[in-house]
Amino acid sequence: MNTARLLCLALGLTCCAQALALDLTAHEQAGKRLYREGLSSSDAQLLARVGASDMRVPASVLPCASCHGNDGRGRAEGGVRPPSLDWQRLAQGQGARQSNGRSYPAYTDNSLARAIQHGLDPAGNRLDPAMPRFELTLADQRNLTAYLKRLADERDPGVEEGVLRLGTLLPASGPLAEAGQVVRAVLEDGVAQLNQQGGVHGRRLELVVIDPGSDLASAEHALQQLLEQQRVFALISPLAPMLDPRLALLLEQHRVPLVGSTPRGGGSAQIFDPMPGIATQLLSLAVHARDTLGLAPDGLRVVYAGDDQAAQAEQVRERLQQLGWAPAPIEAFKGQPVQGQGIVFLGRAQAFAELATALQAAGRAPYLFATSSQVAGAVASLPAQWSQRVFLAYPFVPADWTEQGMATLAGLQQRQGLDTRQASLQVNTLCALRLLGEALKQIGRDASRERLVAALEGLHDVDTGLTPPLGFGPGQRQGLAGAHVVAVALPGPRFTAVAPYRPVPVSP
């Protein structure tokens, strides 16, 4: 698919998603653009006056939504609480119920224009100095007023009176079909459990599952179906690796939150991953290599197999430098033995086994560090030479499981007939459901994607009973910031946890 077609698809999805959210007239659509982006229908630059000095700045820097939110309900920031812009409330007036005790009549179209352009309420009282005064044309003011009268009626896609719709992409055929079946079973079971408890704030959860197919074009078409036709509110735990290069960009364009694994193409402010990324897990191994194994600062070498791993390998190298290591440049593995006291590996299981073979043939036995999610399948085939020389990172281990957590997992496996050997994938999906469920409960009945992102950011120390405590933050999109370190004994293999989970230090 060429670049022009991808761009058209992305823009088309955006327009459709916005249009489907609420049936707006042309004037209201123009008002929405002004409200959210500070842009005039004439494309002329609008200005806003700020503070007592009336400093002029582009309105696009301070659009209404930046303080009042896309839903118009306002959010406290920097000690200022912007009021709700619900037209029904404004048109009825607030009187002495206003927190500052002032009384004023209901807003009209004219008094609203005066408030927006001159910072005065209907009684002539000056509004908070933090409120910008916008220099609008008559047409822009008319458009903005028209949209504000509809703002309270606009709901994000997937939010209906009695239903909140979630979506996911899960393959029904191909190499990931079995994993797709497991994730689907966990999600459907979890949604059923929540609905049996009454849903979330009176809404029944509905899960829409679409097969992404086998290539990028089919996966993008499936995502288009979820966003445009099914109009889902958020995505949860999709399995569509072919979409990785595009997923973050498309989610950003549509402002659609996703709770689940981070794509290889990189993260996004919209993606909340319960588990730590590959780079974070490898850094936990590096801390163990330094603190317990005593490797020198220049003793680690980052090696990757496959072009798709190169960018992440460089990211690992940069973060190692931030932790005080002095690693050599990253090296692509193409069958050759590599140098180093310890090798930090990124790639698939087969390449990891080939690396071990190449090193053994060259008479070398460095420490090998990798994530269990990438190479665990190759460990059993390694010769005894590598016993206690291989260390794997695990986001969670059975020691993390509480009695309640084990009961939850066992109940799921029994109800859905799931294989206990797939526990890792089951736990990952359960954690995504738990985090999304907690956030949905916190945002209340007035659900919006913006509020969901804020609620997810506010989750801290969530006890899953199956992992270390999970949590996010304004700049944190991974629920865990480290991993357990597990040593491999061979033959066997036998796995022994040698370093417990602890957050990896971040750079200043």
VEXDREN-2710 file (C-alpha; in Angstrom, 1 decimal):
% VEXDREN-2710
k/r/px/py/pz
1/MET/0.0/0.0/0.0
2/ASN/1.6/3.3/-1.1
3/THR/2.0/6.4/1.1
4/ALA/-0.7/8.4/-0.6
5/ARG/-3.2/5.6/0.0
6/LEU/-2.2/5.2/3.6
7/LEU/-2.6/8.9/4.2
8/CYS/-6.1/8.9/2.5
9/LEU/-7.1/6.0/4.7
10/ALA/-5.9/7.7/7.9
11/LEU/-7.6/11.0/7.0
12/GLY/-10.7/9.2/5.9
13/LEU/-11.0/7.3/9.1
14/THR/-10.5/10.5/11.1
15/CYS/-13.2/12.3/9.3
16/CYS/-15.6/9.4/9.5
17/ALA/-15.0/8.9/13.2
18/GLN/-15.6/12.6/13.9
19/ALA/-18.7/12.8/11.8
20/LEU/-20.2/9.7/13.4
21/ALA/-19.7/11.0/16.9
22/LEU/-22.5/13.5/16.5
23/ASP/-24.6/14.6/13.5
24/LEU/-23.4/18.2/13.2
25/THR/-24.3/20.9/10.8
26/ALA/-21.6/22.7/8.8
27/HIS/-21.7/25.6/11.3
28/GLU/-21.5/23.3/14.2
29/GLN/-18.6/21.4/12.6
30/ALA/-16.8/24.7/12.1
31/GLY/-17.5/25.6/15.8
32/LYS/-16.1/22.2/16.9
33/ARG/-12.9/22.9/15.0
34/LEU/-12.6/26.3/16.6
35/TYR/-13.3/24.8/20.1
36/ARG/-10.9/22.0/19.8
37/GLU/-8.1/23.5/17.7
38/GLY/-8.5/27.3/17.8
39/LEU/-8.9/27.5/14.0
40/SER/-11.2/29.7/12.1
41/SER/-13.6/28.5/9.4
42/SER/-11.9/31.0/7.1
43/ASP/-8.4/29.5/7.9
44/ALA/-7.3/33.0/9.0
45/GLN/-5.2/33.0/12.2
46/LEU/-7.3/33.8/15.3
47/LEU/-5.7/35.5/18.3
48/ALA/-6.4/35.3/22.0
49/ARG/-5.5/38.0/24.6
50/VAL/-4.0/36.6/27.8
51/GLY/-3.6/38.1/31.3
52/ALA/-3.7/41.6/32.5
53/SER/-1.3/42.8/29.8
54/ASP/-3.5/41.5/27.0
55/MET/-0.6/39.7/25.4
56/ARG/-1.7/38.3/22.1
57/VAL/-1.1/34.6/21.2
58/PRO/-2.5/32.4/18.4
59/ALA/-5.8/30.9/19.5
60/SER/-4.5/27.5/18.4
61/VAL/-2.1/27.6/21.3
62/LEU/-5.0/28.0/23.8
63/PRO/-8.1/26.4/22.2
64/CYS/-11.1/26.1/24.5
65/ALA/-10.7/22.4/24.8
66/SER/-7.2/22.7/26.3
67/CYS/-8.8/23.9/29.6
68/HIS/-12.5/22.9/29.4
69/GLY/-11.7/19.5/27.8
70/ASN/-13.2/18.0/24.7
71/ASP/-16.3/17.2/26.7
72/GLY/-16.7/20.8/28.0
73/ARG/-16.8/19.7/31.6
74/GLY/-13.6/21.5/32.6
75/ARG/-10.6/20.0/34.5
76/ALA/-8.6/21.5/37.4
77/GLU/-5.1/22.5/36.4
78/GLY/-2.6/24.8/38.0
79/GLY/-5.1/25.7/40.8
80/VAL/-7.7/26.9/38.2
81/ARG/-11.0/25.0/37.7
82/PRO/-12.6/26.0/34.4
83/PRO/-16.4/25.8/34.6
84/SER/-18.6/23.4/32.7
85/LEU/-19.8/24.6/29.3
86/ASP/-23.0/22.6/29.4
87/TRP/-25.4/25.0/27.6
88/GLN/-28.4/23.9/29.6
89/ARG/-26.6/25.0/32.8
90/LEU/-25.4/28.2/31.2
91/ALA/-28.8/29.1/29.8
92/GLN/-30.4/28.5/33.2
93/GLY/-27.9/30.7/35.2
94/GLN/-26.3/29.7/38.4
95/GLY/-27.2/32.5/40.8
96/ALA/-25.8/32.2/44.3
97/ARG/-24.9/28.6/43.7
98/GLN/-21.8/29.8/42.0
99/SER/-18.7/29.0/44.2
100/ASN/-17.7/32.6/44.4
101/GLY/-21.2/33.7/45.6
102/ARG/-21.9/36.0/42.7
103/SER/-25.4/36.1/41.2
104/TYR/-26.0/36.6/37.5
105/PRO/-28.7/36.0/34.9
106/ALA/-28.7/33.1/32.4
107/TYR/-26.4/33.3/29.4
108/THR/-27.7/34.3/26.0
109/ASP/-26.0/34.2/22.6
110/ASN/-24.9/37.8/23.1
111/SER/-23.7/37.5/26.7
112/LEU/-21.8/34.3/25.8
113/ALA/-20.1/36.2/23.0
114/ARG/-19.1/38.9/25.5
115/ALA/-17.7/36.3/27.9
116/ILE/-15.6/34.7/25.2
117/GLN/-14.4/37.9/23.6
118/HIS/-14.2/40.3/26.6
119/GLY/-14.1/38.1/29.7
120/LEU/-17.3/39.4/31.3
121/ASP/-20.2/37.3/32.6
122/PRO/-23.9/38.2/32.0
123/ALA/-23.9/40.5/35.1
124/GLY/-20.8/42.3/34.0
125/ASN/-18.4/40.5/36.4
126/ARG/-15.0/39.9/35.2
127/LEU/-14.1/36.3/34.6
128/ASP/-11.0/34.6/36.0
129/PRO/-7.9/36.2/34.5
130/ALA/-6.8/32.8/33.4
131/MET/-9.6/32.8/30.8
132/PRO/-8.2/34.0/27.4
133/ARG/-10.3/36.6/25.5
134/PHE/-10.6/35.5/21.9
135/GLU/-10.8/37.9/18.9
136/LEU/-13.5/36.2/16.8
137/THR/-15.3/37.3/13.7
138/LEU/-19.1/37.3/13.7
139/ALA/-19.1/34.0/11.7
140/ASP/-16.6/32.4/14.1
141/GLN/-18.6/33.4/17.1
142/ARG/-21.8/32.1/15.6
143/ASN/-20.2/28.8/14.8
144/LEU/-18.7/28.4/18.2
145/THR/-22.0/29.2/19.9
146/ALA/-23.8/26.7/17.7
147/TYR/-21.4/24.0/18.7
148/LEU/-21.4/24.8/22.4
149/LYS/-25.2/24.3/22.4
150/ARG/-24.6/20.7/21.1
151/LEU/-21.5/19.9/23.1
152/ALA/-23.3/18.2/26.0
153/ASP/-25.0/15.9/23.5
154/GLU/-21.8/14.7/21.8
155/ARG/-20.6/11.4/23.0
156/ASP/-17.4/9.6/21.9
157/PRO/-18.0/6.5/19.7
158/GLY/-19.0/3.4/21.5
159/VAL/-20.8/5.1/24.3
160/GLU/-24.5/4.5/24.3
161/GLU/-27.2/4.8/26.9
162/GLY/-26.9/1.2/28.0
163/VAL/-23.9/-0.1/26.2
164/LEU/-20.1/0.6/26.2
165/ARG/-18.4/-1.0/23.2
166/LEU/-14.9/-2.3/23.3
167/GLY/-13.0/-3.7/20.3
168/THR/-10.0/-6.0/19.6
169/LEU/-8.2/-7.6/16.6
170/LEU/-7.6/-11.3/17.0
171/PRO/-6.5/-13.7/14.2
172/ALA/-8.7/-16.7/13.5
173/SER/-6.2/-18.5/11.3
174/GLY/-2.4/-18.6/10.8
175/PRO/0.4/-18.9/13.3
176/LEU/-1.3/-16.7/15.9
177/ALA/-4.7/-18.4/15.8
178/GLU/-4.2/-20.3/19.0
179/ALA/-3.0/-17.2/20.8
180/GLY/-6.0/-15.4/19.4
181/GLN/-8.4/-18.0/20.8
182/VAL/-6.8/-17.7/24.2
183/VAL/-7.0/-13.9/24.3
184/ARG/-10.6/-14.0/23.0
185/ALA/-11.6/-16.5/25.7
186/VAL/-10.1/-14.4/28.5
187/LEU/-11.7/-11.2/27.2
188/GLU/-15.1/-12.7/26.7
189/ASP/-15.0/-14.3/30.1
190/GLY/-13.9/-11.1/31.8
191/VAL/-16.6/-9.0/30.0
192/ALA/-19.2/-11.6/31.0
193/GLN/-18.1/-11.4/34.6
194/LEU/-18.3/-7.6/34.7
195/ASN/-21.8/-7.7/33.0
196/GLN/-23.0/-10.2/35.6
197/GLN/-22.0/-7.7/38.2
198/GLY/-24.2/-5.0/36.6
199/GLY/-21.7/-3.7/34.0
200/VAL/-20.0/-0.4/34.5
201/HIS/-22.1/2.5/35.7
202/GLY/-25.3/1.0/34.3
203/ARG/-23.8/0.2/30.9
204/ARG/-23.3/-3.4/29.7
205/LEU/-19.9/-4.0/28.1
206/GLU/-19.9/-5.3/24.5
207/LEU/-16.8/-6.8/22.9
208/VAL/-16.4/-6.6/19.2
209/VAL/-13.8/-9.1/17.8
210/ILE/-12.5/-8.8/14.2
211/ASP/-9.9/-10.9/12.4
212/PRO/-7.0/-8.7/11.2
213/GLY/-6.1/-11.1/8.5
214/SER/-2.5/-11.8/7.4
215/ASP/-1.1/-8.6/6.1
216/LEU/-1.0/-4.8/6.7
217/ALA/-3.8/-4.0/4.3
218/SER/-6.2/-6.5/5.8
219/ALA/-5.3/-5.4/9.3
220/GLU/-5.9/-1.7/8.5
221/HIS/-9.2/-2.6/7.0
222/ALA/-10.1/-4.5/10.1
223/LEU/-9.1/-1.5/12.3
224/GLN/-11.2/0.7/10.0
225/GLN/-14.2/-1.6/10.7
226/LEU/-13.7/-1.3/14.4
227/LEU/-13.4/2.5/14.4
228/GLU/-15.8/3.5/11.6
229/GLN/-18.5/0.8/11.4
230/GLN/-18.5/-0.7/14.9
231/ARG/-17.5/2.6/16.5
232/VAL/-15.7/1.1/19.5
233/PHE/-14.8/3.2/22.5
234/ALA/-11.4/1.7/23.2
235/LEU/-9.2/-1.2/22.1
236/ILE/-8.1/-4.0/24.4
237/SER/-5.3/-6.6/23.9
238/PRO/-5.2/-6.8/20.0
239/LEU/-3.0/-9.4/18.3
240/ALA/-2.1/-7.8/15.0
241/PRO/1.7/-7.6/14.7
242/MET/1.5/-6.7/11.0
243/LEU/-0.1/-3.4/12.1
244/ASP/2.8/-2.5/14.4
245/PRO/4.4/0.1/12.1
246/ARG/1.1/2.0/11.8
247/LEU/-0.8/1.3/15.0
248/ALA/0.6/4.1/17.2
249/LEU/0.0/6.7/14.5
250/LEU/-3.5/5.6/13.8
251/LEU/-4.4/5.6/17.4
252/GLU/-3.0/9.1/17.9
253/GLN/-5.0/10.4/14.9
254/HIS/-8.3/9.0/16.3
255/ARG/-7.5/9.5/20.0
256/VAL/-8.5/5.9/20.7
257/PRO/-7.0/4.4/23.9
258/LEU/-5.6/0.9/23.8
259/VAL/-4.9/-1.2/26.8
260/GLY/-2.6/-4.1/25.8
261/SER/0.9/-4.9/24.5
262/THR/3.0/-2.1/23.0
263/PRO/3.7/-2.6/19.2
264/ARG/7.3/-3.1/18.1
265/GLY/6.9/0.2/16.1
266/GLY/6.9/2.1/19.3
267/GLY/4.6/3.4/22.0
268/SER/2.0/6.2/22.0
269/ALA/0.3/8.4/24.5
270/GLN/-2.9/6.3/23.7
271/ILE/-1.3/2.9/24.5
272/PHE/-1.2/1.6/28.0
273/ASP/0.8/-1.7/28.3
274/PRO/0.4/-3.6/31.6
275/MET/3.7/-5.3/31.0
276/PRO/7.2/-3.8/30.7
277/GLY/8.7/-3.4/27.2
278/ILE/11.6/-5.5/25.9
279/ALA/14.1/-2.7/26.6
280/THR/13.0/-2.3/30.2
281/GLN/13.2/-6.0/30.9
282/LEU/16.7/-6.2/29.4
283/LEU/17.8/-3.3/31.7
284/SER/16.8/-5.4/34.7
285/LEU/19.2/-8.1/33.4
286/ALA/21.9/-5.5/33.0
287/VAL/21.4/-4.3/36.6
288/HIS/21.9/-8.0/37.7
289/ALA/25.0/-8.3/35.5
290/ARG/26.5/-5.3/37.2
291/ASP/25.5/-5.8/40.8
292/THR/25.7/-9.6/41.1
293/LEU/27.8/-10.9/38.3
294/GLY/30.3/-8.1/38.5
295/LEU/30.6/-7.4/34.7
296/ALA/32.8/-4.4/33.8
297/PRO/31.2/-1.2/32.4
298/ASP/32.4/-2.2/28.9
299/GLY/31.5/-5.9/29.3
300/LEU/28.1/-5.9/27.7
301/ARG/27.4/-6.1/23.9
302/VAL/23.9/-5.5/22.4
303/VAL/23.3/-8.0/19.6
304/TYR/20.2/-8.3/17.5
305/ALA/18.9/-10.6/14.9
306/GLY/16.5/-9.3/12.3
307/ASP/16.1/-5.8/10.9
308/ASP/12.9/-5.2/12.8
309/GLN/15.0/-5.4/16.1
310/ALA/17.6/-2.8/15.1
311/ALA/15.8/0.3/16.4
312/GLN/15.0/-1.3/19.7
313/ALA/18.6/-2.6/20.1
314/GLU/19.9/0.9/19.7
315/GLN/17.4/2.1/22.3
316/VAL/18.7/-0.6/24.7
317/ARG/22.2/0.5/24.1
318/GLU/21.4/4.2/24.8
319/ARG/19.6/3.3/28.0
320/LEU/22.6/1.2/29.1
321/GLN/24.8/4.2/28.7
322/GLN/22.4/6.2/30.9
323/LEU/22.9/3.5/33.6
324/GLY/26.6/3.9/33.4
325/TRP/27.6/1.2/31.0
326/ALA/30.0/1.7/28.1
327/PRO/28.7/-0.7/25.5
328/ALA/30.2/-1.1/22.1
329/PRO/28.0/-0.2/19.0
330/ILE/25.1/-2.6/18.5
331/GLU/25.9/-5.6/16.3
332/ALA/23.6/-7.6/13.9
333/PHE/23.9/-11.3/14.3
334/LYS/24.3/-13.2/11.0
335/GLY/25.8/-16.5/12.1
336/GLN/29.1/-15.2/13.4
337/PRO/30.4/-15.4/17.0
338/VAL/30.4/-12.1/18.8
339/GLN/32.6/-10.6/21.5
340/GLY/31.7/-9.5/25.0
341/GLN/31.6/-10.8/28.6
342/GLY/27.9/-10.6/28.4
343/ILE/25.6/-10.5/25.3
344/VAL/22.2/-8.7/25.5
345/PHE/20.2/-10.3/22.8
346/LEU/17.1/-9.1/20.9
347/GLY/15.5/-11.4/18.4
348/ARG/13.6/-14.7/18.0
349/ALA/14.2/-18.0/19.6
350/GLN/15.8/-19.7/16.6
351/ALA/18.4/-16.9/16.2
352/PHE/19.2/-17.1/19.9
353/ALA/19.9/-20.9/19.6
354/GLU/22.0/-20.2/16.5
355/LEU/24.0/-17.5/18.4
356/ALA/24.7/-20.0/21.3
357/THR/25.8/-22.6/18.7
358/ALA/28.2/-20.1/17.0
359/LEU/29.7/-19.1/20.3
360/GLN/30.2/-22.7/21.4
361/ALA/31.9/-23.5/18.1
362/ALA/34.3/-20.6/18.7
363/GLY/35.1/-21.8/22.2
364/ARG/33.3/-18.9/23.9
365/ALA/30.9/-18.9/26.8
366/PRO/29.8/-15.4/27.7
367/TYR/26.7/-14.7/29.8
368/LEU/23.6/-14.5/27.6
369/PHE/20.8/-12.1/28.5
370/ALA/17.4/-12.1/26.9
371/THR/13.7/-11.8/27.6
372/SER/11.6/-14.9/28.1
373/SER/9.0/-13.6/25.7
374/GLN/11.5/-13.7/22.8
375/VAL/13.7/-16.7/23.4
376/ALA/12.2/-19.1/26.0
377/GLY/11.3/-21.5/23.3
378/ALA/15.0/-22.1/22.5
379/VAL/16.3/-22.7/26.0
380/ALA/15.5/-26.4/26.2
381/SER/17.7/-27.2/23.2
382/LEU/20.8/-25.5/24.6
383/PRO/23.7/-27.8/25.6
384/ALA/24.8/-28.1/29.2
385/GLN/27.7/-25.7/28.6
386/TRP/25.2/-22.8/29.0
387/SER/24.0/-23.9/32.4
388/GLN/23.9/-20.8/34.7
389/ARG/25.2/-18.7/31.8
390/VAL/21.7/-17.8/30.5
391/PHE/19.6/-15.3/32.3
392/LEU/16.0/-14.5/31.2
393/ALA/13.8/-11.6/32.2
394/TYR/10.2/-12.4/33.3
395/PRO/7.7/-9.6/34.1
396/PHE/6.1/-11.9/36.7
397/VAL/6.8/-15.3/38.3
398/PRO/4.5/-17.7/40.2
399/ALA/5.9/-16.3/43.5
400/ASP/3.9/-13.1/42.6
401/TRP/0.6/-15.0/42.7
402/THR/-1.6/-14.6/45.8
403/GLU/-4.3/-17.0/46.8
404/GLN/-6.9/-14.8/45.3
405/GLY/-4.9/-14.3/42.1
406/MET/-4.5/-18.1/41.7
407/ALA/-8.2/-18.6/42.3
408/THR/-9.0/-16.0/39.6
409/LEU/-6.7/-17.7/37.1
410/ALA/-7.9/-21.2/37.9
411/GLY/-11.5/-20.2/37.7
412/LEU/-10.9/-18.7/34.2
413/GLN/-9.1/-21.7/33.0
414/GLN/-11.8/-24.0/34.3
415/ARG/-14.7/-22.0/32.8
416/GLN/-13.0/-21.6/29.4
417/GLY/-11.1/-24.9/29.2
418/LEU/-7.8/-23.1/28.8
419/ASP/-4.4/-24.8/29.0
420/THR/-2.4/-24.0/32.1
421/ARG/0.7/-23.9/29.9
422/GLN/-0.6/-20.7/28.3
423/ALA/-0.8/-19.0/31.7
424/SER/1.6/-16.1/30.7
425/LEU/-0.7/-15.0/27.9
426/GLN/-3.8/-15.4/30.1
427/VAL/-2.2/-13.3/32.9
428/ASN/-1.3/-10.6/30.4
429/THR/-4.8/-10.4/29.1
430/LEU/-6.3/-10.5/32.6
431/CYS/-4.1/-7.6/33.7
432/ALA/-5.2/-5.5/30.7
433/LEU/-8.9/-6.2/31.6
434/ARG/-8.3/-5.4/35.2
435/LEU/-6.7/-2.0/34.4
436/LEU/-9.3/-1.1/31.8
437/GLY/-12.1/-2.0/34.2
438/GLU/-10.6/0.0/37.0
439/ALA/-10.3/3.1/34.8
440/LEU/-13.8/2.7/33.4
441/LYS/-15.2/2.6/36.9
442/GLN/-13.3/5.8/37.8
443/ILE/-14.5/7.9/34.9
444/GLY/-18.1/7.5/35.9
445/ARG/-21.2/7.6/33.8
446/ASP/-20.0/10.5/31.6
447/ALA/-17.5/8.3/29.7
448/SER/-15.2/9.8/27.2
449/ARG/-11.9/8.7/25.7
450/GLU/-10.1/11.8/27.1
451/ARG/-11.4/10.9/30.6
452/LEU/-10.4/7.3/30.1
453/VAL/-6.8/8.3/29.3
454/ALA/-6.7/10.5/32.4
455/ALA/-8.0/7.7/34.6
456/LEU/-5.5/5.2/33.2
457/GLU/-2.7/7.7/33.9
458/GLY/-4.0/8.0/37.5
459/LEU/-3.8/4.2/38.2
460/HIS/-1.1/3.4/40.8
461/ASP/-0.2/0.2/42.6
462/VAL/-3.1/-1.8/41.2
463/ASP/-3.0/-5.2/42.9
464/THR/-3.7/-8.0/40.4
465/GLY/-2.8/-10.9/42.6
466/LEU/-0.7/-12.2/39.6
467/THR/2.0/-9.6/39.1
468/PRO/3.9/-7.0/41.0
469/PRO/1.6/-3.9/41.5
470/LEU/0.8/-2.2/38.2
471/GLY/0.5/1.5/37.6
472/PHE/0.9/4.3/35.0
473/GLY/1.5/8.0/35.0
474/PRO/1.4/11.1/32.8
475/GLY/4.8/10.0/31.3
476/GLN/4.5/6.3/32.0
477/ARG/2.7/3.9/29.7
478/GLN/4.0/0.6/31.0
479/GLY/2.5/-0.9/34.0
480/LEU/5.7/-2.4/35.3
481/ALA/9.1/-0.7/35.2
482/GLY/11.3/-3.8/35.6
483/ALA/11.4/-7.5/35.6
484/HIS/12.4/-10.6/37.6
485/VAL/15.8/-12.2/36.7
486/VAL/15.7/-16.0/36.2
487/ALA/18.8/-18.2/35.8
488/VAL/18.6/-21.3/33.6
489/ALA/20.1/-24.6/34.7
490/LEU/20.9/-27.2/32.0
491/PRO/20.1/-29.9/31.1
492/GLY/16.5/-29.6/32.0
493/PRO/15.9/-26.8/31.8
494/ARG/15.4/-25.7/35.4
495/PHE/14.5/-22.1/36.2
496/THR/15.5/-20.3/39.3
497/ALA/14.6/-16.7/40.2
498/VAL/17.9/-15.0/41.2
499/ALA/16.7/-11.3/41.5
500/PRO/13.2/-10.2/42.4
501/TYR/11.3/-7.5/40.5
502/ARG/12.4/-4.0/41.1
503/PRO/11.9/-0.8/39.1
504/VAL/14.8/0.0/36.8
505/PRO/16.4/3.4/37.5
506/VAL/15.4/6.0/34.8
507/SER/17.6/8.7/33.4
508/PRO/17.2/12.2/34.9
END
